[in-house]
Amino acid sequence: MAKLFLVPTPIGNLDDMTFRAIKTLKEVDFILAEDTRTSGFLLKHFEIQNKLFPFHKFNEHKQLGAIIERIKSSQSVALVSDAGTPGISDPGYLLVKACVDNQIEVECLPGASALIPALVNSGLPTDRFVFEGFLPQKKGRMKRIEALINEPRTLVFYESPHRLIKTLEQLKLVFEQERQVCVSREISKLHEENFRGSFTEAIAHFSAKAIKGEIVLVVEGGKNKEAKD
């Protein structure tokens, strides 16, 4: 059946690729990839020989119409990002919305994501949480952080290695000093690290070493002063 498949790919360890993901990528008519070089390596590793086309934030608006028409003509397509689940801080939302608007079936396979392992590893409450993704790089950054001061749920952010220290310092400046944070990096890879402690301790730890890999920050929720029993 012609439809859009969202196919998660490993965030580090290739053994996290599911049998269902491999089967789907082999059977669809074509594959859309955030970076064809990265996905090309993955496909080669699993002996997947299928047509691969670029689909990323710089061309997704331009490509939408043609992709929708191909699916309407009874072609099935799979969307993959460089790592993890498409649509989670990666291209995917616009294509899914376009498919929904055109009554095209969308199926998201379960699979790898940095969000859930980091949250569960953190030791912080997991029953209720807020995923904030990447903070704005410049304009609106501090305003976004300040808006979360009284958020009682556990907070989850994505961050890049070169902005980690800056982000920790800004969170320390705005939030309560005693709040706990877990910094997870290189999830599922050989040198995976989950550092737990205060903002001050995390800043000291990561300032003393070279930081590599994508980062997930899990921050203890605030004490909502307006909350009532």
C-alpha positions as a Markdown table, in Angstrom:
| # | Residue | x | y | z |
|---|---|---|---|---|
| 1 | Met | 0.0 | 0.0 | 0.0 |
| 2 | Ala | 1.3 | 3.5 | -0.9 |
| 3 | Lys | 2.0 | 5.3 | 2.3 |
| 4 | Leu | 4.7 | 7.3 | 4.2 |
| 5 | Phe | 6.9 | 5.3 | 6.6 |
| 6 | Leu | 8.9 | 7.1 | 9.3 |
| 7 | Val | 11.8 | 4.8 | 10.0 |
| 8 | Pro | 14.0 | 5.4 | 13.1 |
| 9 | Thr | 17.7 | 4.7 | 12.6 |
| 10 | Pro | 20.4 | 4.0 | 15.2 |
| 11 | Ile | 21.8 | 7.0 | 17.2 |
| 12 | Gly | 25.1 | 5.2 | 17.6 |
| 13 | Asn | 25.2 | 1.4 | 17.9 |
| 14 | Leu | 24.2 | -0.1 | 14.5 |
| 15 | Asp | 22.9 | -3.2 | 16.4 |
| 16 | Asp | 19.9 | -1.0 | 17.5 |
| 17 | Met | 18.5 | -1.2 | 13.9 |
| 18 | Thr | 15.3 | -3.3 | 14.0 |
| 19 | Phe | 14.4 | -6.1 | 11.7 |
| 20 | Arg | 11.2 | -4.3 | 10.8 |
| 21 | Ala | 13.1 | -1.1 | 9.9 |
| 22 | Ile | 15.5 | -3.1 | 7.5 |
| 23 | Lys | 12.5 | -4.9 | 5.9 |
| 24 | Thr | 10.6 | -1.6 | 5.4 |
| 25 | Leu | 13.6 | 0.2 | 3.8 |
| 26 | Lys | 14.1 | -2.7 | 1.4 |
| 27 | Glu | 10.5 | -2.8 | 0.3 |
| 28 | Val | 9.5 | 0.8 | -0.2 |
| 29 | Asp | 9.8 | 2.4 | -3.6 |
| 30 | Phe | 12.2 | 5.0 | -2.5 |
| 31 | Ile | 13.9 | 6.5 | 0.6 |
| 32 | Leu | 14.2 | 10.2 | 1.7 |
| 33 | Ala | 17.2 | 11.0 | 3.8 |
| 34 | Glu | 18.4 | 14.0 | 5.7 |
| 35 | Asp | 21.9 | 13.3 | 4.5 |
| 36 | Thr | 22.3 | 10.8 | 1.7 |
| 37 | Arg | 26.0 | 10.2 | 2.6 |
| 38 | Thr | 25.2 | 9.2 | 6.2 |
| 39 | Ser | 22.2 | 7.1 | 5.2 |
| 40 | Gly | 24.1 | 5.6 | 2.3 |
| 41 | Phe | 26.6 | 4.1 | 4.8 |
| 42 | Leu | 23.7 | 2.7 | 6.9 |
| 43 | Leu | 22.0 | 1.2 | 3.8 |
| 44 | Lys | 25.2 | -0.4 | 2.6 |
| 45 | His | 25.9 | -1.9 | 6.0 |
| 46 | Phe | 22.5 | -3.6 | 6.0 |
| 47 | Glu | 22.7 | -4.5 | 2.3 |
| 48 | Ile | 19.7 | -2.3 | 1.4 |
| 49 | Gln | 19.7 | -1.4 | -2.3 |
| 50 | Asn | 17.1 | 1.2 | -2.8 |
| 51 | Lys | 16.8 | 4.7 | -4.4 |
| 52 | Leu | 17.9 | 7.4 | -2.0 |
| 53 | Phe | 16.9 | 11.1 | -2.3 |
| 54 | Pro | 17.9 | 14.1 | -0.1 |
| 55 | Phe | 15.2 | 15.6 | 2.1 |
| 56 | His | 16.3 | 18.2 | 4.6 |
| 57 | Lys | 15.4 | 21.6 | 6.0 |
| 58 | Phe | 16.9 | 23.4 | 3.0 |
| 59 | Asn | 14.8 | 21.6 | 0.4 |
| 60 | Glu | 11.8 | 20.1 | 2.1 |
| 61 | His | 9.4 | 22.9 | 1.1 |
| 62 | Lys | 10.4 | 22.6 | -2.5 |
| 63 | Gln | 10.2 | 18.8 | -2.6 |
| 64 | Leu | 6.8 | 18.4 | -0.8 |
| 65 | Gly | 4.5 | 18.6 | -3.8 |
| 66 | Ala | 6.5 | 16.1 | -5.9 |
| 67 | Ile | 6.7 | 13.6 | -3.0 |
| 68 | Ile | 3.0 | 13.8 | -2.3 |
| 69 | Glu | 2.2 | 13.2 | -6.0 |
| 70 | Arg | 4.5 | 10.1 | -6.1 |
| 71 | Ile | 2.7 | 8.6 | -3.1 |
| 72 | Lys | -0.6 | 9.4 | -4.7 |
| 73 | Ser | 0.5 | 7.4 | -7.8 |
| 74 | Ser | 0.8 | 4.3 | -5.5 |
| 75 | Gln | 4.5 | 4.6 | -4.5 |
| 76 | Ser | 5.5 | 4.0 | -0.9 |
| 77 | Val | 8.2 | 6.1 | 0.7 |
| 78 | Ala | 10.4 | 5.9 | 3.8 |
| 79 | Leu | 11.8 | 8.9 | 5.6 |
| 80 | Val | 15.0 | 8.6 | 7.7 |
| 81 | Ser | 17.0 | 11.2 | 9.5 |
| 82 | Asp | 20.8 | 11.0 | 10.2 |
| 83 | Ala | 20.0 | 9.3 | 13.5 |
| 84 | Gly | 17.0 | 8.6 | 15.6 |
| 85 | Thr | 13.3 | 9.1 | 14.8 |
| 86 | Pro | 12.4 | 11.5 | 12.0 |
| 87 | Gly | 10.5 | 14.6 | 13.1 |
| 88 | Ile | 12.1 | 14.8 | 16.5 |
| 89 | Ser | 14.4 | 17.9 | 16.1 |
| 90 | Asp | 14.9 | 16.7 | 12.5 |
| 91 | Pro | 12.9 | 17.1 | 9.2 |
| 92 | Gly | 9.6 | 15.3 | 9.1 |
| 93 | Tyr | 6.8 | 17.4 | 10.4 |
| 94 | Leu | 6.0 | 19.2 | 7.1 |
| 95 | Leu | 5.9 | 15.9 | 5.2 |
| 96 | Val | 3.7 | 14.2 | 7.7 |
| 97 | Lys | 1.3 | 17.2 | 7.8 |
| 98 | Ala | 1.2 | 17.2 | 4.0 |
| 99 | Cys | 0.3 | 13.5 | 3.9 |
| 100 | Val | -2.4 | 13.9 | 6.6 |
| 101 | Asp | -3.8 | 16.8 | 4.7 |
| 102 | Asn | -4.0 | 14.7 | 1.5 |
| 103 | Gln | -5.5 | 11.6 | 3.3 |
| 104 | Ile | -2.3 | 9.6 | 2.8 |
| 105 | Glu | -1.6 | 7.0 | 5.4 |
| 106 | Val | 1.4 | 7.6 | 7.7 |
| 107 | Glu | 3.1 | 4.9 | 9.7 |
| 108 | Cys | 5.8 | 5.6 | 12.3 |
| 109 | Leu | 8.0 | 2.6 | 13.3 |
| 110 | Pro | 9.1 | 2.4 | 16.9 |
| 111 | Gly | 12.9 | 2.6 | 17.4 |
| 112 | Ala | 15.9 | 4.6 | 18.4 |
| 113 | Ser | 15.7 | 8.1 | 20.0 |
| 114 | Ala | 18.1 | 9.9 | 22.3 |
| 115 | Leu | 15.3 | 11.4 | 24.3 |
| 116 | Ile | 14.0 | 8.4 | 26.1 |
| 117 | Pro | 17.3 | 6.7 | 27.1 |
| 118 | Ala | 18.6 | 10.0 | 28.5 |
| 119 | Leu | 15.4 | 10.6 | 30.5 |
| 120 | Val | 15.2 | 7.1 | 32.0 |
| 121 | Asn | 19.0 | 7.1 | 32.8 |
| 122 | Ser | 18.8 | 10.5 | 34.5 |
| 123 | Gly | 17.4 | 9.4 | 37.9 |
| 124 | Leu | 14.9 | 12.2 | 37.7 |
| 125 | Pro | 11.1 | 11.8 | 37.6 |
| 126 | Thr | 10.0 | 10.2 | 34.3 |
| 127 | Asp | 6.2 | 10.1 | 34.9 |
| 128 | Arg | 5.7 | 13.7 | 33.5 |
| 129 | Phe | 8.3 | 15.6 | 31.4 |
| 130 | Val | 8.6 | 18.4 | 28.9 |
| 131 | Phe | 10.7 | 18.0 | 25.7 |
| 132 | Glu | 12.1 | 21.4 | 24.7 |
| 133 | Gly | 14.4 | 20.2 | 21.9 |
| 134 | Phe | 17.1 | 22.7 | 21.0 |
| 135 | Leu | 17.0 | 26.2 | 22.6 |
| 136 | Pro | 17.2 | 29.1 | 20.2 |
| 137 | Gln | 20.9 | 29.8 | 19.4 |
| 138 | Lys | 20.7 | 33.5 | 19.8 |
| 139 | Lys | 17.5 | 35.6 | 19.8 |
| 140 | Gly | 14.9 | 34.5 | 22.4 |
| 141 | Arg | 17.3 | 32.0 | 24.1 |
| 142 | Met | 17.2 | 33.5 | 27.6 |
| 143 | Lys | 13.5 | 34.3 | 27.3 |
| 144 | Arg | 12.7 | 30.6 | 26.6 |
| 145 | Ile | 14.7 | 29.5 | 29.6 |
| 146 | Glu | 13.1 | 32.1 | 31.9 |
| 147 | Ala | 9.6 | 30.9 | 30.8 |
| 148 | Leu | 10.5 | 27.5 | 32.2 |
| 149 | Ile | 11.4 | 28.7 | 35.7 |
| 150 | Asn | 8.3 | 27.4 | 37.4 |
| 151 | Glu | 7.7 | 24.3 | 35.1 |
| 152 | Pro | 7.3 | 21.4 | 37.6 |
| 153 | Arg | 7.9 | 18.6 | 35.1 |
| 154 | Thr | 11.3 | 17.2 | 34.2 |
| 155 | Leu | 12.8 | 19.2 | 31.4 |
| 156 | Val | 14.6 | 17.7 | 28.4 |
| 157 | Phe | 16.8 | 19.6 | 26.0 |
| 158 | Tyr | 19.0 | 18.7 | 23.1 |
| 159 | Glu | 22.4 | 20.5 | 22.8 |
| 160 | Ser | 25.5 | 20.5 | 20.7 |
| 161 | Pro | 29.0 | 19.9 | 22.3 |
| 162 | His | 30.3 | 23.5 | 21.6 |
| 163 | Arg | 27.3 | 25.1 | 23.3 |
| 164 | Leu | 27.0 | 22.8 | 26.3 |
| 165 | Ile | 28.9 | 24.9 | 28.8 |
| 166 | Lys | 27.1 | 28.1 | 27.8 |
| 167 | Thr | 23.8 | 26.4 | 28.2 |
| 168 | Leu | 24.6 | 25.0 | 31.6 |
| 169 | Glu | 25.8 | 28.4 | 32.8 |
| 170 | Gln | 22.6 | 30.0 | 31.5 |
| 171 | Leu | 20.4 | 27.4 | 33.2 |
| 172 | Lys | 22.4 | 27.9 | 36.4 |
| 173 | Leu | 21.8 | 31.7 | 36.2 |
| 174 | Val | 18.1 | 31.4 | 35.8 |
| 175 | Phe | 17.1 | 28.2 | 37.7 |
| 176 | Glu | 17.5 | 27.3 | 41.4 |
| 177 | Gln | 21.1 | 26.5 | 42.2 |
| 178 | Glu | 20.2 | 23.2 | 43.9 |
| 179 | Arg | 18.5 | 21.7 | 40.9 |
| 180 | Gln | 19.9 | 18.5 | 39.5 |
| 181 | Val | 20.9 | 17.9 | 35.9 |
| 182 | Cys | 21.9 | 14.8 | 34.0 |
| 183 | Val | 24.1 | 15.4 | 30.9 |
| 184 | Ser | 24.0 | 12.4 | 28.5 |
| 185 | Arg | 26.3 | 12.1 | 25.5 |
| 186 | Glu | 27.3 | 9.5 | 23.0 |
| 187 | Ile | 24.2 | 7.5 | 23.9 |
| 188 | Ser | 24.6 | 3.8 | 22.8 |
| 189 | Lys | 28.2 | 4.4 | 21.7 |
| 190 | Leu | 31.4 | 3.0 | 23.1 |
| 191 | His | 32.1 | 6.1 | 25.2 |
| 192 | Glu | 28.6 | 6.8 | 26.4 |
| 193 | Glu | 28.5 | 9.1 | 29.5 |
| 194 | Asn | 25.7 | 10.1 | 31.8 |
| 195 | Phe | 26.9 | 12.7 | 34.3 |
| 196 | Arg | 24.6 | 13.5 | 37.2 |
| 197 | Gly | 24.9 | 16.4 | 39.6 |
| 198 | Ser | 24.3 | 20.1 | 40.1 |
| 199 | Phe | 24.8 | 22.8 | 37.4 |
| 200 | Thr | 28.0 | 23.8 | 39.1 |
| 201 | Glu | 29.3 | 20.3 | 39.2 |
| 202 | Ala | 28.4 | 19.6 | 35.6 |
| 203 | Ile | 30.1 | 22.8 | 34.4 |
| 204 | Ala | 33.3 | 21.9 | 36.3 |
| 205 | His | 33.2 | 18.3 | 34.9 |
| 206 | Phe | 32.8 | 19.2 | 31.3 |
| 207 | Ser | 35.1 | 22.3 | 31.4 |
| 208 | Ala | 38.0 | 20.0 | 32.2 |
| 209 | Lys | 37.6 | 17.8 | 29.1 |
| 210 | Ala | 37.0 | 17.8 | 25.4 |
| 211 | Ile | 33.3 | 17.4 | 24.7 |
| 212 | Lys | 32.3 | 15.2 | 21.8 |
| 213 | Gly | 29.0 | 13.7 | 20.6 |
| 214 | Glu | 25.4 | 15.0 | 20.7 |
| 215 | Ile | 24.1 | 16.0 | 24.1 |
| 216 | Val | 20.8 | 15.5 | 25.9 |
| 217 | Leu | 20.2 | 17.6 | 29.1 |
| 218 | Val | 17.7 | 16.3 | 31.6 |
| 219 | Val | 16.9 | 19.0 | 34.2 |
| 220 | Glu | 15.0 | 18.6 | 37.4 |
| 221 | Gly | 11.6 | 20.4 | 37.3 |
| 222 | Gly | 11.0 | 23.6 | 39.4 |
| 223 | Lys | 8.9 | 24.1 | 42.4 |
| 224 | Asn | 5.8 | 25.8 | 41.1 |
| 225 | Lys | 5.1 | 28.5 | 43.7 |
| 226 | Glu | 1.6 | 28.9 | 42.4 |
| 227 | Ala | 0.7 | 25.2 | 42.7 |
| 228 | Lys | -1.9 | 24.3 | 45.4 |
| 229 | Asp | -2.5 | 21.0 | 47.1 |
